[in-house]
Amino acid sequence: MISLGQNLYLWRVSKGLSQEELAQKAGIPRPNLATIESGKREPSLPTLRALAASLGIKAGALVDGIASINFEDSLLSRSAQEAIVKASLSKNISHLNAQQKIISSLLSNIIRNKINAKKKEFSKHLLKERGLYIRNWLILKAAVNPHLLNKLVTQIDKYI
């Protein structure tokens, strides 16, 4: 299960809001939102309600770790999993359905990060790439069944 701060971050990103925009809508200072998202601070009940209302969800969705997106496990057969892994490695996702394309796109960045770590090669934009890597992991961990995610990562590890 993901933390309240991580879930808040995922909901904010899925709604296409910046920290500044969400903070303004909720009537709280942006630095407070940043500390809540990072897990350094727990929100008060009024703040939690304001954030949830600004996102158009119930406060319980944030507290209970209900993800902003969920992928249906039933749509991910063994052959679909293989297709996702191969598409993630080749970046050719045209043959995948919408759900599979999202998962493949998220995995592609994780694969690139793993390859760079093995080669000990890092670009000039290391912090930006690391932030994207963490964001993608959060989304996958929140939206994909842990057993399925483990299977996908194990398959990827066979190729890299």
Sequence and secondary structure as in RCSB ss.txt:
>XXXX:A:sequence
MISLGQNLYLWRVSKGLSQEELAQKAGIPRPNLATIESGKREPSLPTLRALAASLGIKAGALVDGIASINFEDSL
LSRSAQEAIVKASLSKNISHLNAQQKIISSLLSNIIRNKINAKKKEFSKHLLKERGLYIRNWLILKAAVNPHLLN
KLVTQIDKYI
>XXXX:A:secstr
   HHHHHHHHHHHTT  HHHHHHHHTS HHHHHHHHTTSS   HHHHHHHHHHHTS HHHHHTT  S    GGG
  HHHHHHHHHHHHH   TTS HHHHHHHHHHHHHHHHHHHHHHT   TTHHHHHHHHHHHHHHHHHHS HHHHH
HHHHHHHHH 
